[in-house]
Each structure stands twice: as C-alpha cells, then as structure tokens.
C-alpha cells in the first residue's frame, strides 16, 4: 500500500471497485462496507496527493476535510482575519492567514493562495464552491505552478462560465436550449431591442453568473433599464464582469439539475437529478433527489443530455448541468456549474457515494469509480439550507452571534453539514448560510417526515433564522404533493410567511412555569408580566400552580430535567401534557417543541428600549452592516416615496434603499465606498409639509 496514491485507498472485490450494501432497508445507500480483499493501485498520472489545500471557508471547507481525513490526506486551511477562530481552521492539519476580512483581499487572492500551497507543500487545491471555484485564471495558474486543481480543465470553466458561449456549445451538442440573446453587443439599446424581440417577461443574466447574482426578471419594457443597471452592478461586484445575456423567461418553471462526473480517460457518467425549484432571491432553499414526479424515461433523457454536455467540453471532475423544465417535463439547458454544488449531499445519499472522494481520485488520474450501470438510485433525500435571515423582512440576511445552537443527532440517514459552532459569529462579510440539514429515507413522504422532525430539533438563538419558515414550507400541502416550481414561495406567500401570532395562553403558562422553576421562585402568590399580559400565579401546596390570564384560570404542573446539556420542561396545562426545550436569556424565554419555536419577551422599561426604526427625521436606516455602493441623492434633493436613495452591498447581496415618503434630503451621511453599521441613519430626511400635517 505504501506505493499507492493516498487518495487511491483500498480497491475491493476480485476485478474492480464494488460496494456492498448493508442488509437493511432502513439505512440510506451511503451506508456501505468494504470487502476485505484488497489490491495495490497506482494512478495513471503518477501524481500522489498526500496534502490538499482547501481554498474556501465554512461548511464546504469542513466537508472536504472530513473526506481528506478519511483517506489519510492532510488538509491545509486558509483563513481571513474574520475567520481566525473558525471551525474550518480548527479542523485542518495546518492553517494559514491570507489577509483581511473582505474576500477580495483574502479568499479571492489567487497569488496568496498559491503561495500558501507552495509553503505548505500541498500537491492539490480544492476550491469548494463560490470564491475561486469557477475562475479559469486560477485553474490556469495552478496548472502553471504544477499544482493539481481539483476541478475541470480551464477550457471547460471558460466555455461553461460564459453563458453565451455555453449555449452555443450545448446547441451544437444536441442539448435543448432556451431562446435568447447571447451576443457581444452590450449596448443598452441592443439589449433592449432583443428583449422586445424575445417578448416580455425576460431574464437578464450575468454571463459569468451563478447563485442568482446578476440575475433579474423584467416583466415590462418600462422597468428594463433600471433592472439592467442593477444586474450589471451586481455582476461587476461578484464576477468583475458586467456583461449580460437576455433569455425568455419560462413561466412557473422547475429547476432540475443533473450531477455529472468526467475523468481524464474520456469517461463521463450521471448520478441522477436533483430538484432545486423552491427558491428565494433566485437562490435555492430546499433541494431534493430524485426530482418528484419524474418518469424513468425522462430521468434517462436528462442524464444522457447532461453527459453529452459534459463530453462536449471534455469535462473532468464533478459538475452540474442545470435545466429549466416546463409543466410538460420538456427541459432546456440553463447553465453548467463547473464545481461541486452546495446540494451535492442529497446525491450522495441516494447513490451511496462520496463525491469529494471521487473528486480527489479523479484529480489524481484514476478512472470514475463506477460505471453508469453500477450507479443505482435508492430512496429519497432532502437538503434544507438553514440561513441567518429574516423571512418576514424579505429574507433579509443577518449577522451576529450564535448564542445557542443545538442540532438533531447525526446518524446514517441524517447529516449536519456546517462550519459553525455555538458561540461563533455569522459574519457580515460572507454568505449567511449556517448549515445544511440533509436527511434520507426509503421514499419521499418518509424523508419529508424526517426532515420536519429534524428541523424542530434545530434550535438557534441570537439571530433570525429561516427554520420556522422551512417548517411551514416542508409542511405545505402543495410541497408535500411534489407540485414545486420556482414561483412556489411567491405563489404561497401568505401561507408560508404568516405573521407571528400572539403566544397562546397555554404557551404563556408553559413559559411562566419554566421561569418559576428555573429561578426557583416558590412564593405563594405573585404576578408575572409577559407579552403585555399579566399572569397571576398562585402556588398550590400539592406542587401545582393556578395561573390567571385575563378571564381564564389554568392548572399547571411540571418539572425540569436535563438531557444532553439542554434543559427541558415537562408540563401539563389543564391536563394536556407537553415537552419543550427551555432556554432563558436576558429578557426572553425560548420554548422549542414539536410545534415549532416560541419566543416570549419579558418587557423592559420604555426608557431602555431601542431607538425608533424609522431613523433620523423619518429617514431610512441601514438594514444591516454593509458597504455603500452607490449614492443617488445629495442634500437639497426633493424625492418621492419609493425613489432610490442608495445601493448597499451586504452579505453578497445588493440592497436598494428607497425613500419612505415624499420629502427633501437634508443631509447624506455616507459616501460611496463607506461602511455603514446596521440600524444607523443613512440620510436626514424632511417630510413634505402636507405629510407632516396628516401625521399630526
């Protein structure tokens, strides 16, 4: 074994790699065992990967490190100043600082990362996803420096990274494409004329785009110019290229993508499809594999089309071919992501593979571990992306400390893919994703049940998250039926984004009991105040409590117990028993139960409450910490309600700050390029006299 590549671990069976399934239908297909018969193996390229640098951060860096450790490959981390104490730094065998928090000065600095690879003697670089993962120049630089880039050749990144080029290549390869304009003339007039020719609604897309960046839907000619300028600004910021293309917008489409793999020997296979239709801000939020309602013959056509796409650009490594699918299951090439996808774990769960291991093996020159016939699909898997964001505020991303973080227990059918721990900060400088919750079961309904069960056990305090939203989404009847499409969230907005209701009186009783037991307040009678409701509590000598809320009395009994370092409240309210995780921090009581989460505030005096959210003289506040990208107004300008005042870049997103009312700008507090902290006033704003009189 000493002569074999470190990524070529054990080969099994008499003739070639063969996995052998554990005899249980209750386990996902990733639960395999190796037969003990082994043989030595040397890669065809003679390259030996014993140390890999991960040019990324967060959960994907941790994910790659886990497989590297399994294979006996050392891992090298790079980190910015903001990530000095992060999880991926602690997991790595070696870690190197590469600069300040802004990604342009750290994770996007090709020269710094190459220098670390040389210093650490890493033979290969895994780019993860995002950052430099689809950067042709970086892949070429690795090649020039004699470092293995764990990804496709630079030519494939170039051809697939420029959407106009990729559409031409796909059409020539017999892959269906959507009507659009992919030309070099980028003048406003040319783009507008082609949009009119194609017919509204149309999509504006950054030619080097991905992850919804630089993408806008335009529904009429009147809004074309504003959306074009916004798409260009975001594309320039994200990809340093503001070129765009125009495509016909397919109404209520599905977003279905196929995982492909190619090797240096001309082989290519597909590992079935994933449905990623349910999105907000053009970014995926729940993914599943396989896609619901897809017939075997359509699945085969999708896979074969994806393989044709991969072979058309001599693809090597992991890639994803993304398709738009209409209601009749006709599909059209959208783009190819020349990297490992965020949602790759659902494919691993239904195929029993480790795709990062495949990446390392293929980068070292091996053939694809399995033939197309040997890749089988079993069961169903979901991935829910848990974000630091506020769904009730247009999914505004947030930053801050993870004051409390507890997760469901990981097992063979439940994976927690994360790069943070309790006490860590979700940084304003990077994507706000906290974790990916991945579950597997024998069929879709069973997997969906497991997903909801696991989401209820994912408890976070310290910032807004989308966990309750994901519970609403995964429990929606249309989602349960598999009727998914990219307009799913807007279509079901009211049901999915229900405003937080006042806590039920029974919940107030639970919270009051939890507070009493936690604080050991055992006096005979007293009054609590929560949610502006008085709770009159009387201690009964049998150990129970009588609680009077308005005109109703409740008999409450229960106690606290500890389990896995968490405190739980077992409670009976008027004879109805329940169990909830109990956390009390500062002036808030948190209850996490099978129904979801409840926050009950214990009021603080008004003189301690925060400043009005309307800001200085009714002017807007910064929704979060970020950089002022564009300023459209100056002191003395008169504006109308809804006029754009500024554009702010925060957490990899562009936010347009608009005037709340008609009025006059008295002062602008920030210049372009300046950093604004969350909830600070951006402008001083004077209302029109008529508006003042109406408000009085």
N, C-alpha and C positions, 0 to 999 in steps of 0.2 A: 504493500500500500504506500510505502514511502515514495516510490517513483511516480505515483499517480497525482493528478491535479487535486488540490484541496477542495475544489468545487465538484470533483468527479466522484465523491464519496463511494458508496457501495453500489455495485451493479448486481442484480439478482436474477434468479432463475437460470435455466440451462443455456438459453440462447441470447436473451436481451432483457432490458428492464421490464419487469412486470410487477404491478402492485397486486396485493391480495387482500380482499375485503374482510374485515372482521365480521363474523356471522351475527349481525344484529341490525334489524330494520329501524331501530330507534336511534342509531348513530348516523351522522352525516357521512357522505362518501370521503371526507377528508381523513377519516379515522382508518388508516391503513397500517399494516405491519409489513416489515421486510422479511422475506425468506432468508435463511441464514447462508445459503450457498452464495459465495462471492467470487469475483474475479478482479484482477488488476485492469486498469484502463488508463490510457494516456491520450490527451486531447490531440486532435489533428493539427492544431496550430502550434502545439508545444508550449503554449502560454500557461503559466502557473499562477493562479490567483490565490494568494495567501493573505492579502490585505486589501481591503476595499475602502475608499473614501466615499462617504455619503454627502453629496453637495446639496444638502437640504436640511430641514429642521422639523421639529414637531413629530406628529404621529407617523409620517411616512419614513422619517429617519429611523425611528424606533422599530418600525415594521421591518425594514431592511436589515437592521442589526440583529433582530431575532433569528432570521434565517441564516445570516452570516455566522452567528454563534453556533447554530445547529450544525453547520457544515465545517466548523473549525476554522473559519476565515475571520481574521482580525478586522475590526471596524475602526475607522477614523472619522471623528465628527469635526465639523466646523461650526462656529457659532459667532453671532454678533454680540455686542456688549449687552443688548437687552436679553439675550438668551444664556447669559453666563451660568445661571443656576438651573438650567432647564433639564428636563428628563433625558433628552437625547444625548446631552453632554455627559450625564452620569452613566448612561448605558454603554457608551463607547469605550473601546480599549485605549484610545488616545483622542484628545480633543485640542483644537487649535482656534484661537481667536482670530477673526478676519475683519474686524472693523466695527464701526458704529451701527446703530440700530437700522437706519434706512437701508433697504435691501440693495439699492444701487451702489452702496458703499461696502457691502458685505456679501450677501448671498448671490448677488448678480455680478460680482467682480471676478471675471474669469482668471485674471492673472494671479490674484491672491489664492484662489482655489488650486490652480495648477502648481503654485509654489508649495502649498501645503502637501500636495500629493508627492512632490519630489522630496520634500524634507522628511516626510513620514515613510518614504519608500513604498507607497501604495501602488500596486500594479494596475488598479482599475478604479474608475469613478462611477458611482451610481447616482444619477441626478434626481431620483424621485420623480415628483410631478410638480409643475409650476417652475418658477425661477429659470434655471438654465436647461431644463429637461428637453425643450424643443428648440434649442438655439443651435443652428447649423454651425455658426462660427466657433462655438465652444466645442462641439463634436470634432470639428476640423482641427482645432488647437490641440485637443487631446491626442489626435492621430499624429500630429506633427511632433509632439513631445514623447511619443512612444508609450502613451498611457491608454489602456483599454477603456473606451467609452461604452458603458453598459446601456446600449440603445442601438438604433438603426444607423446605417451609414449617413454621413452628412447630406448626400444627394437625396435620400429619401425624406429627410427632415425638410430640406429645401423645397422639394416638389410638393409635399403634402402640407407644408406650413403656409404656403401661399395659396389661398383658396382658389384664385382664378386659374392657377397652373394645375392644381389638383383636379378641378372639374374637367379640364381638357383631357388629362391623362385617364381619368375614370371613364369618360365618354368613349375614348378610343379603346379601352379595355372591355367595353360592353357592360359597364355598370350604369344603371339608370341615374340620371342627374336632373335637378330642378332647373326650370327656365330662369335665366338671369343675365346680368351684365358683369363680365369679369375682365373688362378691358383696361388698357393702360391710361387712357384719357381720364384724369381725375378731376377735371374742371367741374364746378358746381352745375353749370348748365348741362353738360353732357350727362352727368349722373341723374339730374332731374328729368331730362328727356327720356332716358332709358327707364326710369321709374314709371313715367307716364305710359310708355310703350308696353311695359310688362303688365301694368294695371295694379292699382292700389287694392288691398294693402300690400306693402313690400317690406322686405327686411334689408336694413343696412348692416353690413358685417365688416369688421376689420379683416383685411386679407391675411393677417398674421394672428388672428384672434383665437380665443379659446376661453372657456369658463364664463361665457356671456359678456366678456369685456369687449367694448367697442361694438356692441350689438344694439340696434334699436328697431322697433316696429313702427312703421309710418303708415297711418291709415288714410291720410289725405294729402293733397298737394300743398295745402296751406301750412302744414307742420313739417314739411320735408326739410327746409333749410335749417331750422332750429335743431332737429334731430340729427342731421348730417354733421353739424358743427360739434354737437355733444359727442357723437360717436367718434369723430376724429380726435377730439381732445383726449378721450379715454384711451383710444388706441395708441396715441403717441405716448401717453404716460405709461401704459402697460407693456408695449412692444417696441417703442421707439420708431414706429412706422404708422403714419395716419392714412395710408391707402385703404380704400374700402371697395366692396362689391355690392351689387344690388341683386336681390333674388325675390322671386314670387313667394309671398307668404301663404303657406298651406294652412287653411283654417282648421282649428282643433286637431292638429296632427299628433301622432305619437312619436316619441324619441326612442328609437330602438337601435342599440349598438351591438357589434359583434367583436368578441375578443379573438384576436389572431396572434399567431406566432410564426416567425420565419427563422431559418438558420443559415449558416454560411455555405450550406451544401445545396441550396436551391429548394429546400422543402418548405412548405407552409401548411398550417392547419388552422381550423377554427375551433373554439371552445364554447360554442353556442352563444346565445344572445342575452342581453340584459335590457330591461325596460327602465328608462330613466325619465319618463314623461312628466312626473309630478315635480314641478319646479317653481321657484320664486326668484325674481330678478334674473331670469334666464339661467339660473343655476339649480342643479339637481338637489333634492332634499330627501327623497326616498328612492332607492333603486331595488330592483328585484331580478332574479334569474330563476327560471327562464321567464320570458315575457308572457303575461297571461293571454290566453285565447289564441295563441299562435299555433296553427296546424303544423304537423310534422313536415309536410311538403313545402310550406312557406319557410319554416325554420331551415330546411336544407338549402333552399334557394338563397336565403340571406347569408348563410355560412359560405356557400360557394361564391357568391358575389364578393364577399369580404376577402376571400382567398385570392380571387382574381385581382382585387385592388392591391393586395399586399405584393403579389408577384409582379404586378406592373411596375413597381418601383424597387424591385429586388430587396424586399424588406427583410430585416434581421431583428430578432428580439420580439418584445411584447408591443403590440399596437392595438388600437381600437378603431374600427370602421363604423362611423355613425351614420344612421339613416333616418330620414323622415318617413313616417308611414301614415297613409291616409286610412279612412274608415273601412275601405275595402281591402286593406292589407297590401296595397301597392306601396313599394318603397323606393326611395330616391337617395342617392349619395348626398350627404351633407358635408362631412369632413372626415379626415383621419387624424387621430391623436397619436403622435409618434412617441409614445411613452406608456408607462404603466398608469392606469386610471385610478382615481380615488376609490371607485366602486369595485375594484378587482376582487375583493374578498368574496363577493357573492358567487362569482365564477369559480373560485377555489372551492367553495362549499358544495357546489353541485357536481363538480368534476373530480374531487379528491386530489387536487394538485396544489403545489406551492409555486405560484407564478414567479416569485422572486428567485427561487431556486432555479427555475427554468431560465430566467434571465442570466444568472451567473454561469450556468452550464453552457448556454449558447454563446455567451460572450467569450468563454474560454475555448470555443471552437467545436463543442460537441454538437451532435445532431439533436433534433427535437426528441425529447424522451419517449413520446408515444406517437403512434401513427394515428391517422384520422379515425380508423375503425376501432382503435383501442380507447378512444376518448368517449366516455359514456356520460349521460346525464341522469342524475338521480336526485329526487326530492326537489325542494324549493327553498330559496334563501332570500332574505330581505336585508337591506342595509339602511339604517336611519342615521342621518347626519345630525349630530347634536351641536347646535351653534349658540354662541353668545350673541343673542339678538332679541329684539322685541317684536314679535309678530303683530301686536296690536298697534304698533307705530311703523307700519310699512316695512317690517322686518329690519328695522334699523340695527346695524351691528353695534355691539358694545364692547367695552374693555373693563378690566378690573380683576380683583382677587377672587379666587375660588375658596371662599371662606369655609364651606363644607362641600365635600364631594364624596359620594358613595355610589357604587355601581352594582349591578347584578353580578352574581358569581359566574366567572367564566367556566365553561365546560366544553366538551367536544362539539356541541351544537350552538354555543354562544361565544362570540368573540367581542372583546372590548379593544378597539384599535384607537389608541390615544397617545398623546405626547405630554400630558399634564397630570399633576397630582394635586391633592388637597393642599392649599396654601400657595400654589403657583398663581401667576398673573396671566390673564388673557391680554396679550399686548396689543396696543393700538396700531403697532407697525405692521402687523401681519394678518392673515386670514383669521376670522373669528371662530373657526371650527374647533370645538372642544374635543370631540370624539366621534367615532363611527361605531354604532351598535349593530352587530351582524348576527343574525340567527338563521338556523336551518331546521327544517322538519320534513317529514315524508311527503307532504303535499302543501299547497298554497294556504289553505284555511288553517292548517295546524301551525304553519310558520307564522301566519298573521296573528294567531292567538298568542304564540310565544313572544312575538315582537311586542305586543301590547303589555304582556306580563312583565317583560324585561324593562320596558320604558318606565313603568310605575316604580321600578326599583332603582332607577337612575335619578338620584336626588342631588340637586345643586343649590347652594345658597351663596349669594354675593353679587350676582348679576342676573339680568334677564336671560332666559334661555327659551328655546322653542320646544321643550319637552312636552308640555301640555298640548301645544299645537299639533305635535306629531301623534299624540294620543287621539286627538279629535280626528285627525286626517286618517289614521290607520283604522279607526272605527267607523268611518263614514260608509253608509250602505253602498254607494257607487264605487268606492275604492275596494270594498270587500268583494263586489261583483266583478272587479277587474276592468271596469269602464274608465280607464285612465287616458289622459291626453295632456298636452302642455298647457291648456287653459283650465285645468281642473281646479286649481286654487282660486283664480278669479271667478269661475262659474259658481263655486260653492262657498264664496267668501263669507256670507252671513253665518252659515252653519259652522265653518271652520274657525272663524275669528270672533267667537262670541265674546262680548264684553264680560269682564269678570263680575260675577254676581255677588251681592252681599252674602256673607257667610250665613249658612243656615243656623238656626238657633241650636240645633243639636251639635253642630260643629263648634259653636261658641262654648257650649257646655264641655265638650272634649278639651278645648283649649284652656278653659278655666281650671278644669281638673288637673290637666298637665302642669299648669303653672303652680297650682296649690301643692301638688306632690313634689314638684321639683324644688320649690322654695321652702317646702315643709311648713307652710302656713296653716296651722291647725287650730286657729281661734274659732270660737263657737259661731260667730256671725260677722260678716264684713261684706263690702261691696267692691266688685271689680269693674273697671271700665275698659271696654274693647269695642272697636268699630263704632264709637259714639253710642254704644248701647250699655246700659247699666245692668250688671249681673249681681243680684243679691244672693249671697251664698250663706247657707246655714249648715253647720256641721251636725250630723246626727250621730248619736253615741254608738250606733251599730256599724260605724265606719263609712256610711254613705253620706252624700250631700244632697240638700234640696237647693235647687237653683231657680230663682225667679227672674225671667226675662220678659219685660213688659207684662202682658196679662196671662202668661203661661208658666206653670211650675214643672220642673223636670227633676226626677230622682236619678242621681248619678253615682256610680260606684266604679272603682277601678284601682289599678296599681301600675307601677312602672317596673320594667325589667330590662336587663341588658343582653344584647346579642351581637357578637362581632363588633364590639366597641361602639355600638349605637344604642340609644335609649328608645324603648318602645312603650307606648301607652296602651294598655288593655283596658277597655272602658265599656260600661253599659249605661245607656241613656234610655230611661223608661223601658228597661227590659231588652233593648236592642243592643247586642254586643258588637264591638268593632275593635280593630287593631290598627295602630298608626305609628310611624316613626315620629318621635318628638324632638324638636330642636328649638331652643330658646336663645336668641341672640339679641342683645341690646333691648330694643323695644318691640320686638316681633316674635310671635310664636309661629313656628312652622310645623304643619302636620302633613306627612306623606302617607297616603293609604292607597288601597286598590282603586279608589275613585279618582285619584289624582292628587294634586297638592293644594294646600290651603295656607294662606298667609293671613294672620290676624295681628293687626297692629295694636299696641297699647299706646294710646295717644300721648304726645308730648305737648308741653305748653306752647301756645302760639308764638311766643317770643323766641322760641328755639327753632321754629320751622324755617325752611329754606326760602330764599327769595322767589318772588313770582316768576313763573316760567315764561312770562311774556317779555322779560328783559327790560332794558333801559328805554323809558318813554315808549313802551309798546313795541320796541324793535325786536327782531328775532335773535335767538340765542344759537350758539354753535350746538348742533345736535350731539356732537361728540368731539373728542380731540382730533385735530387733523390740520392739514395744510391748505391755506387759501390759494387756490389755483388761478382763479380769475375774479376780478372785481369789475362790475358793470356800471357802478354809480359813483358819484362824488358828492361832496357837501353842496347843498343847494338844489340838487336834482329833485324834481317832482316825479312821483311814481304812483302807479295804480296798483290796486290789490292784485297779487299774482305775478307782478313783474319780477323778473330775475334780478337779484341783487349781487349775488356772488356764486361761485362754484367752489366747492370744498372737496378735497380728496382725503378720505379717511378709510382705513382698513380695506384698501384696494378697491374702493368704490368712489364714484363721483356723486356728490350731493349738490343739488341746486337750491340755494336759499332764496326764497321769494318774499315779496312784501306782504305783510299780513293785512294791510288796509291801504287806502289812498292816503298820501301824505307827502312830506318833504324830508329828505335826508339832511339832518343837521350835522352829522359827523360820521365818518367811516373810521373804524378803529383798527383795521388791519390792511396791510398792503399785500399784493400778490407775493407768494412765497413765504409769508409769515405763518407761524404756528399758532392756532387758536385752541384754547382749552375748552373742554366740554362745559356747556351751560354759561359761557361768558358772552356778553353782548357783542354783536358784530357791527351794528350801526346804531347811532342815536337817531330816533325816528319821531317826527312830529306829525300827528294826525291832522287831517283836514278839519276845519272848524265845525262843519256840519256833522262829522263823525263824533267829535267831542260832545256836541250838544245832545246827540242821540244817546250817547253812553251815559250822560248825566241824567 
